[in-house]
Amino acid sequence: MKKRLNLSLLNNHLLDTYVTNNFNKLRLNSLLLPFFLLLLIAFFLYLEDAFSVDAYIQIQKDSFLYLNSKLSKFPNLQFNLTQLGDVIIFLPFLTIFIVYASKLWESLLTSLVICCVISNLFKKLFSVPRPAAVLDNDSFVIIGKALFGNTSLPSGHSIATFTILASILIAFMPKKVPLKIVWGFFILITGLIIAFTRVGVGAHYPLDVIIGSALGYISALTGILINKKFNPWSWIKNKKYYFIFILLFSIWAIGLIIKIVDTNLVIFYFSLVSLITTLFIITPIYVKKKY
């Protein structure tokens, strides 16, 4: 039993070391690509004379209606997948890495703080009304609750999705180039599928989603780079603080159960199972460490 436990601890250490090494390889110039994409979008808007709110909406109206009509043909899928843009639903799938790769969470928490600031700041700055607030609601499909606020640009769900996925991308980046390409392509496609559900459910315009995705990527990389210099979350790896997570995850699980009762979606069950699994793993570790 002791030998098995030591082997498990060794594997945990190796995974955390792998993630740490990948994060240490990240350089500031990695931010050039998402910033270049944002510049291209800005240049496109300039050419289309679409820096005003009305023009921004009008140049996307046709593409929004087209994508919405196609994606909304799978309403259950769209409604389930779009929930992953909510960190309350997505993060439980990663809670297990608090035990096996705490470095991921150390950087992820910093990235999510940046994500939250960017999302709220830009939404207030641009103040673009959502599709349901300006378009005829009978002209497109709304899945779930209709959103009418002036918070369309950028898509907060897209920022959160790409903040999380970009962190995973860097953390578990393979060493071999062919595998890097496959891994990067998989993460990108997964992120775009989740992000564009915001168009499918009628909550955002296409550019809201693309801009949000780029901002999420920037948030993730910025968080990793900051944590290389200043790491306010280093205590996460200390098992004596696991009681904090046990308490948090227990409350979190109750919240997910309430969501299931209120809106019975499959994705909520998967999220809840992931959270409960982590609780079953982390609780014995804390008890053994304490006693």
KEGU-966820 format. One line per 4 residues: for each residue x, y, z of N, C-alpha, C, CB. Coordinates in steps of 0.05 Angstrom, whole numbers, plus 5000, padded with zeros to 4 digits. Each point is the difference from the previous one (the first is absolute). Glycine has a CB too. Example, Ala and Ser with C-alpha at 12.3 -4.5 7.8 and 13.67 -1.06 7.14 Angstrom:
2
5264 4886 5156 4982 5024 5000 5018 5024 5000 4962 4977 5025 ~ 5031 5044 4961 5016 5024 5001 4985 5022 5014 5024 4987 4957
This chain:
291
5017 4976 5000 4983 5024 5000 5017 5025 5000 4964 4975 5024 ~ 5057 5025 4993 5018 5023 5001 5014 5005 4974 5006 4991 5049 ~ 5003 4986 4938 5013 5002 4975 4982 5012 4979 5029 4961 5012 ~ 4946 5031 4988 4980 5010 4981 4995 5030 5004 4979 4955 4998
5020 5053 5027 4996 5028 5007 5024 5017 4990 4972 4987 5040 ~ 5052 5003 4965 5024 5014 4991 5001 5003 4970 5024 4984 5040 ~ 4968 4995 4946 4999 5000 4971 4980 5021 4990 5013 4952 4999 ~ 4964 5050 5014 4979 5019 4993 5011 5029 5004 4964 4967 5013
5049 5037 5010 5011 5027 5005 5021 5007 4979 4991 4994 5049 ~ 5025 4987 4943 5021 5004 4980 4987 5008 4973 5030 4967 5023 ~ 4949 5019 4969 4986 5007 4975 4988 5028 5002 4990 4951 4992 ~ 4998 5056 5030 4989 5026 5004 5022 5022 4997 4965 4981 5031
5058 5014 4981 5022 5019 4998 5010 5003 4971 5013 4987 5047 ~ 4988 4990 4939 5009 5001 4972 4982 5016 4982 5021 4956 5007 ~ 4953 5041 4997 4980 5015 4984 5002 5030 5007 4970 4960 4999 ~ 5032 5047 5026 5003 5028 5008 5025 5012 4989 4973 4991 5041
5049 4993 4959 5025 5010 4989 4998 5004 4970 5025 4975 5036 ~ 4961 5007 4950 4995 5003 4971 4986 5026 4994 4998 4950 4995 ~ 4980 5055 5020 4985 5025 4996 5017 5024 5006 4958 4976 5012 ~ 5058 5023 5010 5017 5023 5007 5021 5005 4978 4994 4989 5049
5018 4990 4940 5019 5004 4979 4988 5012 4975 5025 4961 5018 ~ 4951 5031 4976 4986 5012 4976 4994 5029 5005 4980 4956 4989 ~ 5011 5051 5035 4995 5028 5006 5025 5017 5000 4962 4985 5028 ~ 5060 5003 4980 5026 5015 5001 5010 5005 4972 5011 4979 5043
4980 5005 4937 5009 5004 4972 4985 5024 4987 5010 4951 4997 ~ 4968 5057 5015 4983 5021 4988 5015 5026 5000 4958 4976 5014 ~ 5041 5039 4964 5014 5025 4997 4980 5022 4994 5042 4977 4985 ~ 4966 5048 5020 4982 5023 4995 4991 5002 4971 5023 5023 5038
4994 4969 4944 4993 5002 4971 4977 4981 4992 5047 5013 4991 ~ 4945 4969 5027 4977 4983 4995 4974 5016 4998 5024 4962 5023 ~ 4977 5062 4988 4976 5017 4999 4996 5014 4974 5006 5006 5048 ~ 5014 4992 4934 4999 5015 4975 4977 4990 4982 5049 5007 5003
4947 4967 4996 4979 4988 4983 4972 5010 5007 5029 4960 4994 ~ 4962 5038 5031 4973 5010 5006 4997 5030 4996 4995 4963 5032 ~ 5027 5052 4974 4999 5029 4996 4998 5007 4970 5026 5007 5043 ~ 4988 4977 4941 4999 5004 4971 4972 4995 4989 5049 4986 4997
4938 4993 5014 4973 4994 4992 4981 5023 5007 5009 4951 5007 ~ 4994 5060 5016 4984 5023 5009 5005 5024 4982 5000 4983 5047 ~ 5025 5021 4945 5006 5022 4982 4987 4996 4972 5044 5007 5024 ~ 4956 4968 4967 4987 4994 4974 4970 5006 5002 5035 4965 4991
4953 5028 5031 4971 5005 5003 4995 5031 5001 4995 4956 5025 ~ 5023 5058 4989 4997 5029 5002 5003 5013 4972 5018 4999 5047 ~ 5001 4990 4937 5005 5010 4973 4976 4994 4982 5049 4993 5006 ~ 4939 4984 4998 4975 4992 4985 4977 5019 5007 5015 4952 4999
4982 5054 5026 4979 5018 5009 5005 5028 4989 4993 4973 5041 ~ 5032 5035 4957 5007 5026 4989 4993 5001 4971 5038 5005 5033 ~ 4969 4974 4952 4993 5000 4971 4970 5001 4995 5042 4974 4992 ~ 4943 5013 5026 4971 4999 4998 4986 5024 5013 5004 4950 4999
5013 5068 5011 4990 5024 5015 4979 4991 5021 5007 5029 4959 ~ 5002 4952 5057 4982 4987 5019 5009 5003 5029 4988 4967 4964 ~ 5023 5056 5042 5008 5004 5028 4977 5010 5018 5046 5011 4983 ~ 4932 4997 5004 4977 5008 5016 4984 4975 5007 4998 5045 4977
4986 4957 5044 4985 4977 5009 4981 4990 4979 5004 5017 5047 ~ 4981 5001 4940 4980 4992 4980 5014 4987 4976 4971 5038 5015 ~ 5051 4973 4976 5014 4988 4977 5012 4973 5007 5010 5047 4983 ~ 5000 4951 5041 5011 4974 5009 4979 4978 4999 5033 5025 5030
4943 4982 4978 4978 4980 5000 4991 4994 4972 4985 5017 5045 ~ 5013 5004 4938 4989 4996 4973 5018 4983 4983 4979 5044 5004 ~ 5048 4959 4998 5018 4985 4983 5000 4970 5007 5028 5041 4994 ~ 4961 4953 5030 4999 4972 5008 4972 4988 5000 5040 5010 5028
4941 5006 4966 4972 4990 5002 4995 4975 4983 4986 5047 5008 ~ 5023 4954 4967 4995 4977 4982 5015 4975 5009 4993 5032 4963 ~ 5032 4971 5045 5016 4977 5009 4989 4989 5026 5041 5019 4977 ~ 4950 4999 5040 4988 4991 5025 4975 4984 4995 5018 5040 5023
4964 4970 4960 4975 4986 4994 5005 4973 4987 4977 5044 4996 ~ 5043 4955 4986 5007 4975 4986 5011 4979 5020 5010 5026 4958 ~ 5010 4982 5058 5012 4981 5019 4980 4992 5021 5044 5021 4992 ~ 4939 4997 5017 4980 4994 5020 4980 4979 4989 5006 5046 5020
4986 4958 4955 4981 4981 4989 5011 4972 4996 4979 5039 4977 ~ 5047 4959 5017 5013 4974 4996 5006 4987 5027 5020 5017 4957 ~ 4991 4998 5061 5008 4988 5026 4976 4993 5017 5042 5026 4998 ~ 4937 4990 5000 4977 4995 5017 4983 4976 4992 4999 5049 5008
5010 4937 4971 4987 4975 4992 5005 4978 5020 5004 5014 4952 ~ 5016 4991 5066 5007 4981 5021 4998 5014 5027 5032 4975 4968 ~ 4943 5032 5039 4996 5017 5024 5010 4988 5026 4961 5017 4977 ~ 5035 4957 5027 5009 4987 5025 5030 5000 5002 4959 4972 5000
5054 5022 4978 5029 5000 4999 5011 5028 5005 4999 4961 4968 ~ 4990 5058 5018 5009 5028 5004 4996 5010 5028 4989 5009 4952 ~ 4988 4984 5060 4994 5010 5027 5018 4987 5021 4953 5008 4986 ~ 5054 4966 5010 5018 4987 5018 5028 5010 4997 4971 4959 4998
5039 5042 4977 5028 5009 4996 5005 5029 5009 5002 4967 4962 ~ 4978 5050 5034 5004 5028 5007 5004 5004 5030 4972 5013 4960 ~ 5018 4968 5056 5004 5001 5029 5030 4999 5008 4955 4979 5006 ~ 5061 5009 4976 5029 4998 5006 5014 5027 4999 4999 4954 4981
4987 5066 5009 5011 5027 5001 4997 5012 5027 4990 5006 4952 ~ 4996 4980 5066 4997 5009 5028 5021 4985 5016 4950 5009 4994 ~ 5068 5005 5020 5021 4987 5015 4989 4982 5022 5030 5039 4989 ~ 4947 4968 5020 4987 4983 5021 4995 4972 4990 4979 5041 5020
5016 4956 4954 4995 4975 4987 5025 4987 4989 4954 5016 4989 ~ 5064 5000 5000 5024 4989 4987 5022 4991 5020 4990 5030 4961 ~ 5015 4987 5059 5022 4995 5018 4999 4974 5016 5003 5048 5004 ~ 4972 4942 5003 5000 4974 5014 5014 4977 4985 4957 5015 5020
5044 4987 4953 5014 4980 4984 5030 5000 5005 4964 5003 4966 ~ 5046 5019 5045 5029 5004 5004 5008 4999 5030 5001 5027 4959 ~ 4979 4970 5059 5007 5001 5028 5019 4977 5008 4955 5021 5009 ~ 5044 4957 4977 5018 4978 5006 5029 5008 4999 4965 4968 4983
5041 5052 5000 5028 5008 4996 5011 5016 5024 4991 5001 4951 ~ 4992 5007 5068 5010 5011 5025 5018 4980 5014 4958 5029 5004 ~ 5035 4946 4993 5016 4978 5012 5023 4993 4982 4959 4982 5023 ~ 5036 5015 4951 5020 4988 4982 5017 5021 4985 4969 4962 4995
5022 5062 5002 5016 5021 4986 4992 5027 5011 5004 4971 4958 ~ 5003 5035 5067 4992 5024 5013 5010 5025 4985 5000 4976 5044 ~ 5022 5022 4942 5011 5023 4985 4980 5010 4980 5046 4982 5006 ~ 4938 5000 4982 4980 5009 4981 4980 5018 5014 5005 4957 4974
4986 5036 5050 4981 5016 5014 5012 5027 5010 4977 4958 5013 ~ 5048 5041 4994 5013 5025 5009 4999 5021 4978 5031 4973 5030 ~ 4975 5019 4946 5000 5019 4977 4971 5005 4991 5045 4984 4986 ~ 4938 4996 5015 4973 5003 4991 4984 5020 5017 5002 4953 4984
5003 5047 5042 4985 5019 5017 5008 5029 4993 4998 4965 5037 ~ 5028 5039 4959 5009 5027 4992 4988 5008 4973 5043 4993 5025 ~ 4956 4988 4956 4989 5005 4974 4970 5007 5001 5034 4969 4981 ~ 4952 5017 5037 4971 5005 5002 4994 5027 5013 4994 4951 5004
5024 5058 5014 4996 5027 5010 5003 5020 4978 5018 4986 5045 ~ 5003 5011 4938 5004 5017 4977 4977 4999 4981 5049 4994 5004 ~ 4941 4982 4991 4977 4995 4983 4976 5015 5009 5017 4955 4990 ~ 4977 5044 5036 4977 5014 5011 5002 5030 4997 4995 4963 5033
5029 5048 4972 5005 5029 4998 4996 5009 4971 5032 4998 5039 ~ 4981 4987 4942 4998 5007 4972 4971 4999 4990 5046 4982 4993 ~ 4940 4997 5014 4972 4997 4992 4983 5023 5009 5006 4950 5001 ~ 4995 5056 5024 4983 5021 5012 5008 5027 4989 4993 4972 5041
5033 5033 4957 5009 5026 4991 4992 5006 4971 5039 4996 5031 ~ 4965 4984 4952 4994 5004 4971 4970 5001 4995 5043 4978 4989 ~ 4942 5006 5025 4971 5001 4997 4989 5028 5006 4997 4951 5012 ~ 5013 5061 5009 4992 5027 5008 5010 5021 4980 4999 4986 5048
5026 5009 4942 5012 5019 4982 4986 5001 4973 5043 4991 5022 ~ 4950 4986 4967 4988 4999 4973 4969 5002 5002 5038 4972 4984 ~ 4950 5017 5036 4971 5002 5005 4984 4994 4975 5010 5034 5035 ~ 4995 4943 4953 4986 4991 4976 4975 4984 5008 5043 5000 4973
4933 5007 5018 4976 4985 5007 5000 4972 4988 4975 5043 5003 ~ 5015 4939 5011 4998 4972 4991 4980 4998 4977 5013 4983 5046 ~ 4989 4995 4938 4981 4996 4977 4971 5003 5008 5033 4970 4980 ~ 4959 5019 5043 4971 5001 5008 4991 5028 5006 5005 4954 5018
5014 5064 4987 4993 5028 5007 4995 5017 4976 5026 4995 5041 ~ 4984 4997 4935 4998 5017 4977 4988 4986 4975 5040 5024 5017 ~ 4961 4950 4982 4989 4986 4977 4972 4989 5007 5046 4988 4985 ~ 4938 5008 4994 4974 4988 5004 5004 4971 5011 4980 5028 4962
5009 4967 5061 5004 4974 5014 4988 4977 4984 5001 5024 5043 ~ 4981 4982 4939 4988 4979 4984 5017 4993 4976 4955 5016 5014 ~ 5067 5000 4981 5017 4995 4977 5023 4981 5005 4988 5046 4985 ~ 5016 4947 5041 5021 4981 5007 4991 4983 5024 5036 5032 4982
4980 4948 5023 4993 4981 5021 5014 5008 5026 4994 4963 4966 ~ 4991 5038 5056 5011 5004 5026 4996 4975 5016 4990 5050 4998 ~ 5032 4939 5012 4999 4975 5016 5006 5007 5028 5014 4971 4961 ~ 4969 5023 5057 5003 5008 5028 4989 5028 5005 5041 4972 5002
4969 5041 5017 4990 5027 5008 5010 5021 4980 4998 4986 5048 ~ 4984 5031 4943 5008 5022 4982 5015 5021 5016 4960 4992 4970 ~ 5062 5018 5018 5017 5020 5013 4998 5026 4985 5032 4964 5016 ~ 4962 5058 4999 4995 5025 4987 5019 5023 5007 4953 4986 5000
5066 5009 5017 5018 5021 5010 5020 5010 4979 4995 4981 5044 ~ 5019 5041 4962 5020 5011 4982 5028 4988 5007 4973 5043 4996 ~ 5028 4930 5004 5024 4986 5008 5009 4979 4979 4986 5008 5048 ~ 5010 4998 4927 5005 4981 4979 5030 4997 4994 4955 5010 4981
5059 5012 5018 5028 5000 4993 5018 5006 5024 4988 5015 4953 ~ 5031 4966 5052 5004 4974 4989 4983 4978 5014 5047 5014 4987 ~ 4953 4963 5002 4986 4977 5012 5015 4991 5025 4981 4986 4955 ~ 5007 5017 5068 5012 4991 5025 5004 4970 5001 4980 5039 5023
5001 4946 4966 5002 4971 4999 5025 4992 4983 4950 4995 5006 ~ 5054 5019 4972 5022 4993 4982 5027 5007 5014 4971 5009 4960 ~ 5030 5013 5054 5024 5007 5014 5007 4979 5021 4991 5049 4993 ~ 4989 4943 5022 5004 4979 5021 5008 4974 4988 4967 5023 5029
5020 4969 4949 5006 4974 4987 5029 4999 4991 4952 4997 4985 ~ 5057 5024 5001 5027 5000 4990 5021 5005 5021 4982 5015 4957 ~ 5010 4998 5065 5019 5003 5022 5006 4973 5012 4982 5045 5010 ~ 4998 4939 4993 5004 4973 5012 5014 4981 4980 4958 5007 5028
5032 4993 4947 5011 4982 4980 5029 5007 4992 4954 4992 4983 ~ 5052 5034 5016 5027 5008 4993 5019 4992 5023 4983 5038 4972 ~ 5008 4963 5052 5016 4992 5023 5006 4970 4998 4980 5036 5029 ~ 4999 4948 4964 5004 4971 4996 5019 4995 4976 4953 4992 5019
5043 5024 4960 5017 4997 4976 5030 5001 5007 4963 5020 4973 ~ 5044 5002 5042 5028 5004 5007 5009 4979 5020 4996 5049 4990 ~ 4987 4946 5030 5008 4982 5022 5008 4972 4991 4969 5026 5029 ~ 5015 4963 4952 5004 4973 4992 5010 4998 4971 4964 4986 5031
5050 5035 4960 5011 5000 4973 5020 4977 4996 4994 5050 4998 ~ 5001 4933 4982 5019 4977 4995 5028 5011 4991 4961 4970 4987 ~ 5058 5012 5015 5027 5008 4993 5006 4998 4970 5014 4985 5045 ~ 4973 4996 4942 5005 4996 4971 4983 5018 4983 5012 4952 5009
4999 5059 4970 4987 5020 4983 4974 4989 4988 5044 5019 4990 ~ 4955 4957 4998 4975 4990 4989 4977 4999 5021 5026 4974 4967 ~ 4982 5017 5057 4980 4999 5022 4991 5028 5009 5020 4956 5014 ~ 4999 5062 4985 4993 5028 5007 4979 5011 4981 5046 5007 5018
4957 4987 4956 4981 5010 4980 4973 4988 5005 5037 5005 4967 ~ 4962 4969 5038 4974 4986 5005 4987 5011 5025 5018 4958 4977 ~ 4998 5044 5044 4990 5010 5026 4989 5029 4997 5034 4970 5024 ~ 4982 5047 4963 4991 5028 4996 4975 5001 4984 5047 5015 5002
4951 4969 4976 4976 5000 4983 4976 4991 5016 5029 4991 4960 ~ 4975 4988 5056 4978 4989 5017 4989 5021 5019 5020 4954 4996 ~ 4998 5060 5018 4992 5020 5019 4986 5023 4986 5038 4988 5030 ~ 4973 5021 4947 4988 5022 4985 4972 4994 4991 5045 5013 4985
4951 4963 5003 4974 4992 4990 4980 4998 5023 5021 4976 4962 ~ 4988 5011 5060 4983 4997 5024 4991 5028 5010 5023 4957 5012 ~ 4996 5061 4990 4993 5027 5009 4981 5014 4982 5045 5002 5021 ~ 4959 4996 4953 4982 5014 4981 4972 4988 5000 5040 5011 4972
4959 4963 5031 4973 4986 5001 4985 5011 5024 5018 4959 4978 ~ 4995 5042 5046 4987 5010 5024 4993 5030 4997 5025 4966 5027 ~ 4994 5050 4963 4996 5029 4997 4977 5007 4982 5049 5006 5009 ~ 4950 4980 4968 4979 5007 4980 4973 4990 5008 5035 4999 4965
4963 4986 5056 4973 4994 5010 4986 5026 5010 5015 4953 5014 ~ 5001 5067 4992 4988 5026 5008 4985 5013 4977 5037 5006 5033 ~ 4971 4988 4943 4985 5009 4976 4976 4981 4996 5042 5019 4978 ~ 4963 4955 5026 4979 4981 4997 4976 5004 5018 5034 4968 4986
4971 5042 5039 4978 5004 5019 4989 5029 4998 5021 4966 5031 ~ 4990 5049 4950 4990 5027 4995 5009 5021 5020 4961 4978 4981 ~ 5062 5018 5032 5009 5018 5021 5022 5020 4990 4989 4965 5033 ~ 5025 5028 4945 5023 5017 4991 5002 5000 4970 5024 4990 5043
4989 5031 4947 5008 5002 4972 5026 4985 4995 4976 5045 4995 ~ 5030 4947 4981 5024 4985 4994 5026 5013 5010 4977 4981 4961 ~ 5026 5046 5034 5024 5013 5008 5003 5002 5030 4998 5026 4957 ~ 4979 4975 5057 5001 4999 5030 5016 4975 5009 4956 5026 5003
5038 4952 4983 5011 4974 5008 5029 4999 4992 4955 4979 4994 ~ 5052 5030 4982 5028 4999 4991 5018 5018 5017 4984 4990 4953 ~ 5006 5034 5052 5016 5019 5017 5002 4989 5028 4984 5039 4972 ~ 4994 4950 5039 5001 4988 5026 5020 4977 5002 4953 5014 5006
5048 4970 4973 5018 4977 5000 5030 5010 5000 4966 4973 4975 ~ 5040 5047 5010 5027 5011 4999 5007 5012 5028 4996 5010 4950 ~ 4985 5004 5062 5005 5012 5026 5003 4978 5022 4973 5040 4986 ~ 5013 4938 5011 5003 4978 5018 5028 4988 4998 4951 4991 4997
5059 5006 4978 5027 4990 4996 5021 5018 5013 4985 4979 4956 ~ 5010 5047 5040 5018 5020 5012 4999 4998 5031 4994 5031 4960 ~ 4983 4966 5051 4997 4997 5029 5015 4976 5010 4955 5022 4997 ~ 5043 4956 4990 5013 4975 5008 5031 5004 5000 4962 4973 4982
5048 5037 4996 5029 5003 4997 5011 5021 5020 4997 4986 4952 ~ 4988 5035 5052 5008 5021 5019 5001 4989 5028 4980 5035 4970 ~ 5000 4949 5037 5000 4988 5027 5023 4981 5004 4951 5003 4999 ~ 5056 4982 4981 5023 4982 5002 5026 5016 5004 4976 4965 4971
5027 5056 5012 5024 5016 5002 5003 5015 5027 4997 5005 4950 ~ 4980 5004 5060 5001 5014 5026 5008 4980 5022 4964 5032 4984 ~ 5025 4944 5014 5005 4980 5021 5029 4990 5000 4953 4987 4997 ~ 5061 5017 4980 5028 4993 4999 5017 5019 5018 4993 4982 4953
4997 5042 5050 5014 5020 5016 4989 5003 5028 5010 5024 4958 ~ 4963 4977 5043 4987 5004 5026 4978 4978 5002 5010 5051 5001 ~ 4992 4933 5019 4981 4978 5002 4985 5001 5027 5030 4972 4971 ~ 4947 5042 5028 4984 5003 5025 4985 4975 5008 4995 5048 4989
5005 4932 4993 4984 4976 5006 5018 4975 5006 4965 5019 4970 ~ 5059 4985 5037 5019 4978 5005 4990 4982 5023 5038 5028 4983 ~ 4945 4982 5034 4990 4985 5023 4982 4977 4992 5004 5041 5027 ~ 4986 4960 4948 4982 4980 4990 5011 4972 5003 4981 5033 4968
5045 4964 5026 5013 4973 5000 5003 4989 5029 5024 5013 4958 ~ 4973 5004 5062 5003 4992 5027 4975 4985 5010 5031 5039 5009 ~ 4972 4935 4997 4977 4983 5006 4985 5009 5026 5024 4963 4977 ~ 4989 5052 5040 4987 5008 5025 4978 5020 4995 5042 4991 5024
4958 5021 4951 4979 5019 4993 4977 4987 4984 5035 5036 5000 ~ 4966 4938 4997 4980 4986 4984 4972 5003 5012 5035 4967 4985 ~ 4964 5039 5041 4973 5003 5013 4985 5023 4987 5018 4982 5043 ~ 4997 5038 4947 4987 5023 4986 4986 4989 4975 5035 5032 5017
4978 4951 4968 4988 4989 4976 4977 4981 5006 5044 5005 4977 ~ 4959 4980 5044 4979 4981 5008 4974 5016 5006 5035 4967 5019 ~ 4968 5055 4996 4977 5017 5006 4989 5013 4976 5019 5008 5045 ~ 4999 5003 4938 4991 5014 4976 4986 4981 4981 5038 5032 5005
4974 4944 4991 4988 4981 4981 4974 4989 5009 5046 4988 4986 ~ 4951 5010 5041 4974 4991 5011 4978 5020 4994 5025 4975 5036 ~ 4981 5050 4969 4981 5022 4994 4994 5001 4970 5016 5026 5040 ~ 5006 4971 4944 4998 5000 4971 4981 4978 4990 5047 5019 4997
4957 4957 5015 4983 4977 4992 4971 5005 5006 5038 4969 5009 ~ 4956 5044 5014 4973 5007 5007 4988 5019 4979 5010 4993 5049 ~ 5007 5026 4943 4991 5019 4979 4994 4986 4974 5028 5035 5022 ~ 4988 4946 4970 4995 4985 4976 4974 4983 5002 5050 4998 4991
4945 4991 5032 4975 4985 5004 4976 5018 4997 5024 4968 5031 ~ 4979 5056 4979 4978 5020 4997 4995 5006 4971 5011 5020 5045 ~ 5012 4983 4940 4997 5005 4971 4987 4976 4986 5041 5028 5002 ~ 4965 4948 5006 4988 4976 4988 4970 5000 5005 5043 4975 5006
4949 5032 5019 4972 5001 5007 4986 5022 4983 5010 4983 5047 ~ 5003 5039 4950 4988 5023 4986 5000 4996 4970 5015 5029 5037 ~ 5008 4962 4952 5003 4996 4971 5014 4973 4996 5002 5050 4990 ~ 4983 4930 5003 5011 4973 4999 5016 4995 4975 4961 4985 5027
5065 5024 4973 5017 4996 4977 5021 4979 5006 4993 5048 4987 ~ 5014 4936 4992 5019 4978 5003 5027 5011 5009 4976 4975 4964 ~ 5032 5048 5025 5027 5010 5007 5003 5006 5029 5002 5020 4955 ~ 4976 4987 5059 5001 5005 5029 5007 4974 5015 4967 5038 4995
5022 4939 4996 5006 4975 5012 5030 4993 4998 4953 4984 4990 ~ 5058 5020 4986 5028 4994 4996 5018 5018 5018 4990 4986 4952 ~ 5002 5039 5050 5015 5019 5016 4998 4992 5030 4990 5036 4967 ~ 4987 4956 5041 4996 4991 5028 5016 4975 5006 4954 5020 5000
5045 4960 4982 5015 4975 5004 5030 5006 5002 4965 4974 4975 ~ 5045 5044 5009 5028 5007 5000 5008 5012 5027 4999 5008 4951 ~ 4983 5010 5060 5005 5013 5025 5000 4980 5023 4979 5042 4982 ~ 5001 4940 5018 4998 4980 5021 5023 4980 4999 4950 5004 4998
5059 4989 4978 5024 4983 4998 5024 5013 5012 4981 4981 4958 ~ 5023 5045 5038 5022 5014 5012 4998 5000 5030 5004 5029 4959 ~ 4972 4975 5051 4995 5000 5029 5008 4972 5012 4963 5034 4994 ~ 5030 4945 4992 5007 4973 5010 5030 4995 5000 4956 4984 4983
5058 5030 4999 5029 4996 4999 5015 5018 5020 4995 4987 4951 ~ 4996 5038 5050 5014 5020 5016 4995 4998 5030 4997 5030 4961 ~ 4979 4960 5047 4994 4998 5028 5018 4980 5015 4952 5012 4989 ~ 5051 4963 5001 5018 4982 5014 5029 5010 5002 4971 4963 4984
5038 5051 4995 5027 5011 5000 5003 5020 5022 5004 4993 4950 ~ 4976 5024 5054 5001 5020 5021 4999 4987 5028 4978 5033 4969 ~ 5005 4947 5034 4997 4986 5026 5026 4986 5007 4951 4994 4991 ~ 5062 4993 4990 5025 4986 5005 5022 5019 5007 4986 4963 4969
5014 5060 5016 5021 5021 5005 4996 5012 5028 5003 5010 4950 ~ 4972 4993 5058 4995 5014 5026 5006 4981 5023 4965 5027 4978 ~ 5029 4947 5019 5004 4982 5022 5023 4981 4996 4951 5003 5008
